[in-house]
Amino acid sequence: MEGWMGGGMVLPQYRRRGIGATLTVELESIARKLGYKKIYSGTSTANSLLERSGWSYIETVLYGGDNVSIYEKAL
């Protein structure tokens, strides 16, 4: 089973405090508990966060006029 992780946004004034990393870990944990074996995420701003968290880059796509990088992570 595969799914998407999305909506984990942190307001600019609260970034660089580990909040995004904590959200990512918790969302991964929930997906794992729900039985997902692989999850995907798209971002135009949090590439380094996903890469530091062990996600693998797949490709960049144009979505709504923005370049969005697509990542995957095996759980």
BAVEXKOL-5322 format. One line per field, with one value per residue: x, y, z of N, C-alpha, C in turn; residue in three letters; residue number from 0. Coordinates in steps of 0.1 Angstrom, whole numbers, plus 5000, padded with zeros to 4 digits. Example, Ala and Ser with C-alpha at 12.3 -4.5 7.8 and 13.67 -1.06 7.14 Angstrom:
BEGIN
n_px = 5132, 5128 .
n_py = 4943, 4978 .
n_pz = 5078, 5071 .
ca_px = 5123, 5137 .
ca_py = 4955, 4989 .
ca_pz = 5078, 5071 .
c_px = 5132, 5129 .
c_py = 4967, 5000 .
c_pz = 5078, 5079 .
code = ALA, SER .
pos = 0, 1 .
//
This chain:
BEGIN
n_px = 5008, 5005, 5009, 5003, 5021, 5012, 5005, 5019, 5028, 5049, 5049, 5068, 5080, 5084, 5101, 5132, 5134, 5130, 5104, 5092, 5107, 5099, 5071, 5073, 5084, 5064, 5042, 5052, 5053, 5025, 5016, 5030, 5018, 4993, 4997, 5010, 5035, 5051, 5056, 5048, 5058, 5054, 5072, 5079, 5096, 5108, 5129, 5155, 5149, 5133, 5153, 5172, 5158, 5158, 5144, 5139, 5147, 5127, 5116, 5111, 5083, 5059, 5036, 5007, 5020, 5043, 5076, 5077, 5092, 5092, 5092, 5100, 5096, 5105, 5088 .
n_py = 4988, 5022, 5058, 5094, 5120, 5151, 5186, 5194, 5220, 5247, 5278, 5307, 5322, 5303, 5284, 5264, 5253, 5227, 5218, 5211, 5187, 5171, 5169, 5155, 5130, 5121, 5120, 5100, 5079, 5075, 5068, 5043, 5028, 5026, 5008, 5014, 5009, 5024, 5059, 5091, 5124, 5159, 5189, 5224, 5238, 5225, 5207, 5201, 5193, 5170, 5154, 5152, 5137, 5112, 5107, 5099, 5115, 5118, 5131, 5163, 5182, 5203, 5222, 5239, 5262, 5262, 5247, 5216, 5193, 5158, 5132, 5100, 5076, 5046, 5026 .
n_pz = 5000, 4992, 4998, 5001, 5017, 5029, 5034, 5057, 5068, 5080, 5095, 5083, 5105, 5124, 5115, 5112, 5137, 5142, 5139, 5115, 5109, 5130, 5125, 5101, 5109, 5126, 5109, 5091, 5109, 5115, 5090, 5087, 5108, 5098, 5078, 5055, 5030, 5015, 5010, 4995, 4987, 4979, 4972, 4971, 4986, 5008, 5003, 5014, 5040, 5036, 5024, 5044, 5061, 5050, 5027, 4992, 4962, 4933, 4909, 4893, 4889, 4870, 4887, 4891, 4882, 4896, 4903, 4915, 4936, 4937, 4961, 4976, 5001, 5016, 5040 .
ca_px = 5000, 5013, 5001, 5010, 5022, 5010, 4999, 5028, 5034, 5053, 5049, 5082, 5086, 5086, 5110, 5145, 5132, 5128, 5090, 5090, 5113, 5090, 5059, 5076, 5086, 5051, 5034, 5057, 5048, 5011, 5015, 5035, 5008, 4981, 5000, 5016, 5048, 5059, 5048, 5053, 5055, 5058, 5075, 5087, 5105, 5114, 5138, 5166, 5142, 5130, 5165, 5178, 5149, 5159, 5135, 5146, 5142, 5122, 5116, 5105, 5071, 5053, 5022, 5002, 5030, 5055, 5083, 5075, 5100, 5085, 5101, 5094, 5102, 5100, 5086 .
ca_py = 5000, 5035, 5070, 5107, 5129, 5165, 5196, 5196, 5234, 5255, 5293, 5311, 5326, 5291, 5275, 5262, 5249, 5212, 5215, 5203, 5174, 5164, 5166, 5145, 5118, 5117, 5115, 5087, 5069, 5072, 5060, 5030, 5022, 5024, 4997, 5019, 5004, 5035, 5071, 5101, 5138, 5169, 5201, 5234, 5246, 5217, 5196, 5196, 5186, 5156, 5146, 5149, 5127, 5099, 5106, 5098, 5124, 5111, 5140, 5176, 5184, 5217, 5221, 5252, 5272, 5261, 5235, 5208, 5181, 5146, 5124, 5088, 5069, 5032, 5025 .
ca_pz = 5000, 4991, 5000, 5000, 5028, 5025, 5043, 5068, 5066, 5091, 5092, 5083, 5117, 5133, 5108, 5118, 5151, 5142, 5139, 5102, 5111, 5140, 5118, 5091, 5116, 5131, 5097, 5087, 5119, 5113, 5078, 5090, 5116, 5089, 5069, 5042, 5028, 5008, 5009, 4986, 4991, 4969, 4979, 4964, 4996, 5019, 4998, 5023, 5051, 5032, 5021, 5057, 5067, 5044, 5015, 4979, 4951, 4921, 4898, 4895, 4879, 4871, 4893, 4894, 4879, 4904, 4902, 4927, 4937, 4942, 4969, 4981, 5013, 5020, 5054 .
c_px = 5009, 5004, 5010, 5010, 5021, 5004, 5007, 5035, 5038, 5055, 5064, 5088, 5089, 5096, 5124, 5145, 5130, 5113, 5087, 5095, 5104, 5077, 5061, 5077, 5072, 5042, 5039, 5052, 5034, 5009, 5019, 5024, 4996, 4984, 5007, 5031, 5057, 5050, 5056, 5050, 5061, 5061, 5082, 5096, 5112, 5122, 5148, 5160, 5139, 5143, 5172, 5171, 5149, 5150, 5144, 5139, 5138, 5123, 5110, 5094, 5066, 5039, 5018, 5011, 5042, 5062, 5082, 5083, 5092, 5096, 5093, 5102, 5096, 5099, 5089 .
c_py = 5012, 5047, 5082, 5114, 5143, 5174, 5199, 5209, 5240, 5270, 5297, 5315, 5315, 5281, 5274, 5259, 5234, 5208, 5207, 5189, 5165, 5160, 5155, 5131, 5113, 5112, 5102, 5076, 5065, 5064, 5045, 5022, 5018, 5013, 5002, 5014, 5015, 5047, 5081, 5115, 5147, 5182, 5211, 5241, 5237, 5205, 5191, 5189, 5172, 5148, 5143, 5138, 5114, 5097, 5106, 5107, 5115, 5120, 5154, 5178, 5199, 5215, 5235, 5264, 5272, 5247, 5228, 5195, 5170, 5137, 5111, 5083, 5056, 5032, 5011 .
c_pz = 5000, 4993, 4999, 5013, 5023, 5036, 5056, 5067, 5080, 5087, 5092, 5096, 5127, 5127, 5115, 5133, 5153, 5141, 5126, 5103, 5120, 5133, 5108, 5098, 5121, 5120, 5092, 5097, 5118, 5101, 5080, 5098, 5108, 5079, 5056, 5042, 5022, 5008, 5000, 4992, 4980, 4976, 4969, 4973, 5006, 5014, 5008, 5035, 5048, 5030, 5034, 5064, 5060, 5032, 5002, 4969, 4939, 4909, 4902, 4884, 4881, 4876, 4897, 4892, 4887, 4901, 4915, 4926, 4943, 4949, 4973, 4993, 5016, 5035, 5058 .
code = MET, GLU, GLY, TRP, MET, GLY, GLY, GLY, MET, VAL, LEU, PRO, GLN, TYR, ARG, ARG, ARG, GLY, ILE, GLY, ALA, THR, LEU, THR, VAL, GLU, LEU, GLU, SER, ILE, ALA, ARG, LYS, LEU, GLY, TYR, LYS, LYS, ILE, TYR, SER, GLY, THR, SER, THR, ALA, ASN, SER, LEU, LEU, GLU, ARG, SER, GLY, TRP, SER, TYR, ILE, GLU, THR, VAL, LEU, TYR, GLY, GLY, ASP, ASN, VAL, SER, ILE, TYR, GLU, LYS, ALA, LEU .
pos = 0, 1, 2, 3, 4, 5, 6, 7, 8, 9, 10, 11, 12, 13, 14, 15, 16, 17, 18, 19, 20, 21, 22, 23, 24, 25, 26, 27, 28, 29, 30, 31, 32, 33, 34, 35, 36, 37, 38, 39, 40, 41, 42, 43, 44, 45, 46, 47, 48, 49, 50, 51, 52, 53, 54, 55, 56, 57, 58, 59, 60, 61, 62, 63, 64, 65, 66, 67, 68, 69, 70, 71, 72, 73, 74 .
//
